[in-house]
Amino acid sequence: MNNKYLIYAGLLFLFFLVHSSAVKVFQGSSFVPELLLLAVIIFAAMNSLPETLWFSFGAGFLLEIFSAEFFGAHIFALLICGITAYLATRNLTAQELAAPTAAFLVIGATLLRPALVWVYQAGVSSLDLATAIPVGVFLNGELFYTVLVNLAIFYLLRAGIRYFPALNK
Amino acid sequence: MFSTYVHTLLAFLLLAVLVFLSVSAVLAPVMDWLRVGVNFLDYPFVAVFGFVKNFSGILWNVKNIAQENVLLTKQVEKLTADVAALERVGEENVFLREGLGFRTSQRRELIPVEIISRDFQNPDQNLTINRGSRHGVALGDPVIVAGNILVGVVAEVAENTSAVDLLTSSKVAINALVVPGGASGLVRGEHGLGMTFDLVSQNEVINPGDQLLTSGLGGQFPKDLLIGEVSRITSGESELFQRASVLPATNYRDLNFLFVLKP
């Protein structure tokens, strides 16, 4: 297996451990950054679409471990976020993740992900497989803080990734 | 390009297969062991974040500590007096129960559990605990914190872990009664956003500050577990039933250790 994939898989799992620990300790505060979503955006900007798809799938599966939504909601949301980030960095913005591009991607993805989880949950509940949850539970004022903290962490990750040339090969 | 379509199709196909396995409960043991593994592996991160949280909490609250101390001292004095009075009433109660031949209250079995995670999307609706069917946890068991405060109900049970719906979850509805007064109604969760005390007859009197206890009706929850207190009456006089918002008896975001109550 390519070294790059092992490093990415390791980083993804590490991000998940950090994220789940932060959620556990800070009891679901809005200031906990969505590390896996940020990892998906960075990965989408630097790799091909098939690679992005499977990376997003893996990230979504990890989020399913502690999810209370119907199974698949997070996989679905991150798959769409990954594809969207990939297409945006190839068609709408520059692929270099300059500051405005990064802001556009992070804000868009932070709002898109819960909206997609809601859409998935609404679809599943229409089949009587789960309880419908109001959109306000997913898209509310607390997202503003999540966007801010995601932006801050994303710029840190973007700066940090330059020191790991193995990831850019 | 063709390869891209194939990969996209395969990814969504795999998602469909996993959903099918999840619905058929085949995936549950895998997720259960993953939860156990993650709970073990995240220990160093939890320790670091815990230290950061405690340290920043001290810095953040240093101004309020003196004020809080005065308030707590007053509360301790009041509670000491209450305990003394209740002990006396308790003794009298035992004496009268024995005299009248009443059945004494049953001892309940408690299973101590630790929260290993919360739902990432909606942390006020669902949490995961580190005990499952192997430890005696069963579907529908009430979950309490010290002091008989009801906080949730077991919603899913795997071998080693379980999922708990908090009382603020839309999946939970409990028969409750008001103290003082005895007005009865139904406490419902509001999708993780709060709780509502509903279906209370207009003939009953409820006031902000009244305490809500489980009534024991329906048999799922034992009676006299504290749910919270009436915060605000939200219904009008012309409505068929009274409705009120409920303030939980404890902060659900500060929970770490809980007890599963075996009836």
Chai-1 contact restraints between the chains, C-beta under 6 A:
chainA,res_idxA,chainB,res_idxB,connection_type,confidence,min_distance_angstrom,max_distance_angstrom,comment,restraint_id
A,L17,B,L41,contact,1.0,0.0,6.0,A-B,restraint_1
A,L17,B,D42,contact,1.0,0.0,6.0,A-B,restraint_2
A,L17,B,F45,contact,1.0,0.0,6.0,A-B,restraint_3
A,V18,B,F45,contact,1.0,0.0,6.0,A-B,restraint_4
A,S20,B,D42,contact,1.0,0.0,6.0,A-B,restraint_5
A,S20,B,S117,contact,1.0,0.0,6.0,A-B,restraint_6
A,S21,B,D42,contact,1.0,0.0,6.0,A-B,restraint_7
A,S21,B,F45,contact,1.0,0.0,6.0,A-B,restraint_8
A,S21,B,V46,contact,1.0,0.0,6.0,A-B,restraint_9
A,S21,B,F49,contact,1.0,0.0,6.0,A-B,restraint_10
A,A22,B,F49,contact,1.0,0.0,6.0,A-B,restraint_11
A,V23,B,R118,contact,1.0,0.0,6.0,A-B,restraint_12
A,V23,B,F120,contact,1.0,0.0,6.0,A-B,restraint_13
A,K24,B,V46,contact,1.0,0.0,6.0,A-B,restraint_14
A,K24,B,S117,contact,1.0,0.0,6.0,A-B,restraint_15
A,V25,B,V46,contact,1.0,0.0,6.0,A-B,restraint_16
A,V25,B,F49,contact,1.0,0.0,6.0,A-B,restraint_17
A,V25,B,G50,contact,1.0,0.0,6.0,A-B,restraint_18
A,V25,B,K53,contact,1.0,0.0,6.0,A-B,restraint_19
A,Q27,B,R253,contact,1.0,0.0,6.0,A-B,restraint_20
A,G28,B,R118,contact,1.0,0.0,6.0,A-B,restraint_21
A,G28,B,P123,contact,1.0,0.0,6.0,A-B,restraint_22
A,L49,B,T4,contact,1.0,0.0,6.0,A-B,restraint_23
A,P50,B,H7,contact,1.0,0.0,6.0,A-B,restraint_24
A,L53,B,H7,contact,1.0,0.0,6.0,A-B,restraint_25
A,L53,B,A11,contact,1.0,0.0,6.0,A-B,restraint_26
A,F57,B,A11,contact,1.0,0.0,6.0,A-B,restraint_27
A,I65,B,L34,contact,1.0,0.0,6.0,A-B,restraint_28
A,I65,B,R35,contact,1.0,0.0,6.0,A-B,restraint_29
A,F66,B,S117,contact,1.0,0.0,6.0,A-B,restraint_30
A,F66,B,T128,contact,1.0,0.0,6.0,A-B,restraint_31
A,A68,B,D119,contact,1.0,0.0,6.0,A-B,restraint_32
A,A68,B,N126,contact,1.0,0.0,6.0,A-B,restraint_33
A,F71,B,V19,contact,1.0,0.0,6.0,A-B,restraint_34
A,F71,B,S22,contact,1.0,0.0,6.0,A-B,restraint_35
A,G72,B,L15,contact,1.0,0.0,6.0,A-B,restraint_36
A,G72,B,V19,contact,1.0,0.0,6.0,A-B,restraint_37
A,I75,B,L15,contact,1.0,0.0,6.0,A-B,restraint_38
A,V117,B,Q121,contact,1.0,0.0,6.0,A-B,restraint_39
A,I133,B,H191,contact,1.0,0.0,6.0,A-B,restraint_40
A,P134,B,H191,contact,1.0,0.0,6.0,A-B,restraint_41
A,V137,B,N122,contact,1.0,0.0,6.0,A-B,restraint_42
A,V137,B,H191,contact,1.0,0.0,6.0,A-B,restraint_43
A,V137,B,G192,contact,1.0,0.0,6.0,A-B,restraint_44
